[in-house]
Amino acid sequence: MRAIDRLSGRVQAGFVKFVLKFTDNPDSPGINYEKINDAAHPGYRSVRIDQNHRGIVLKPEKGNNFLLVHVNSHDSAYAWARRKKCLVNAYTGMIQIYESFSHTDSDDSAYHVNQGTYGAESKANETASTAEASYTLGLETHQLLRIGTPDDYTGVLLSAGTRGEITALFDKLPQEVAEALELYMEGESWQSIEEIYSEQDEPLYDTGDIDAALTRGRSLSEFRVIDGEDELRDMLDKPLELWRTFLHPAQRKLVTRNWNGPVRILGGAGTGKTVVAMHRARWLAGNTLQPGEKILFSTFSANLAADISTALKSLCSADEFSKIEVIHIDKWIANFLRSGSYPFSPLFPGNSNSEFFWNKAIKSTGIKPAPSIQFLETEFLKVVVNNQITTREAYLSVSRYGRGKRLTRKERINCWEIFEAFKKHSEFKRYRYYPESVFDIEEMLQKAESPLYRSVIVDEIQDFSLPHLKLINALVPDADNNILMVGDAHQRIYGDRIVIGHSGIDIKGRGRKLKINYRTTHETKLFAQELLQGLEIDDLNGQLDSGSDYYSLTHGNDPVLKQFTTEEEEQDWIAETVGELCSSSERDSDICIVARTKAVRDKLATALKARGIATVVLKKGQDDRSVEGVRLSTMHRVKGLEFRFLFIASANANIIPAADYSFEFSEKERLVRERALLHVAATRAIVRLFISGYGELSALVTQQ
């Protein structure tokens, strides 16, 4: 499917005509359905897409599903057919595409249906650097066969004496086999490799039954059976959205398991956490709910909730989707407060109402010198409210970890006196801070006769607060399959550090981690990881998460870093580079230019329009990729999205980190969040990342 996505619009139009003709009658005039005499597979047939392009179709031994396995220019398509096999593996039951062992031609620049091949240049460098180091897999033939290794390759893999000799075969092997071996060579146990990649549930699968193979695991992520013209055109209209709905075997095992309690799934950017969460919601809706029961799917950001709602509509049946409520957590809370008789209006940090009550509290206590309102407010919210402290004695003894400034006992006593006065004045006027209201909702739910939902799915759990987590726990019964949370503390750009266990949600024995990056190249992942170098990142439950044990199995070019003298020079370069990409058949909707602030984003949009480039500014709501135009986004808005080519523009010292960041964080916390935000933006790139600025560049991008 991703092969088709890479075709130009003109070739895609010819492709649609071909498919419609072929499904009606393979012998239709103009299709030129012909056998390829010297092909690597006797079932290959060539078909005419247009004057210059040919498709390679695999004729099935049984059944009616013909497989379109390759599309390219005439000569390249035939060369591919002579080199590549497409078979159902007897041990895994999956459809595999791999290089015929007798062919060693260099790879062409084909549109592979089986995407994600390893970059030749990077692998060549790796081979050269490790050629002298002795290394063997230390496995046996039956172990390689169980993960789907073709018979032709078991001997050469087991006899290889260096890492370079093994990795040189990765471009030739089926993608899932290369993935498995890469993970094993990086330190994963063979037991865990087999748990993910070995799917044999019968002695041997029928290698001639393509129809059955198309219903199994990995085959579903590489091939799609088209049922009519409408589905075909829908696939071409939004191909990138569609591929996200397929599961890797490691993901599928998490989705379809009956868990005996709450589950936390970690994973770096691009590991498919949201995909797992969506499929989990669908699986629960179709397999576990009783009549009248519902699932809540919640996120921290409104934009991601909108994206997920749209994706779930495509993924689920109408009946399944009717059982899933998708809403970001703060909107759910606001709706709940409005729907009842809650007596308080919400207070938010830094607004005029809260400042009024703090001034009144300080004045009424007469404490001099009093701490600043900023300090009092953050101390109250992060220490008193988060820990649900109601007495002076509890405040005097509570840990203030992470607050920075140490307080003497006398200073704590003074703070508590001001806190009490603040509560008195604000609640008299029927105001409470928003997190206090969330705790109040949790208390109400705990007293309810029955839970509101059977299950809750949470994405972006790293940005949820302790009150949010306690609320989530109160929404569901203490039962199997009640809570699934996915997240990554490396991408925490909103909330404070949390410990899930402190909310009453017990994930003991049910913590899992996704380790394969499906989005970014190895080179982009390294750049993004270095942005967080030296930071201690938690696992959302009180322990550390190194973030080094997830792998990008695709290689590409290093990120581009450009420094210009003037803003106009940078804008000229961005426009020129975008033009070059579009002229090489890249779609402009697959290119995104990201800025730190809305003002910088809008300025760039104006500059590109003046240079003749169509643009779409991403704001709230779904990004419709069928609308032409280069995307422009803030770093916050681009979270949860992905683009083949991504530019981080105006990465200047006076723009990144932003000067107008929220007052509630210390300088140290502010910089950590800025680094995490840059990490989030960088990991949206699929093929290549570009970073540019003018004048002095930000130290966050130059200290790599």
Summary of the structure (lengths in Angstrom):
residues: 704
radius of gyration: 28.0
end to end distance: 35.8
largest distance: 95.3
contacts: 2277
relative contact order: 0.08
helix: 43%
strand: 16%
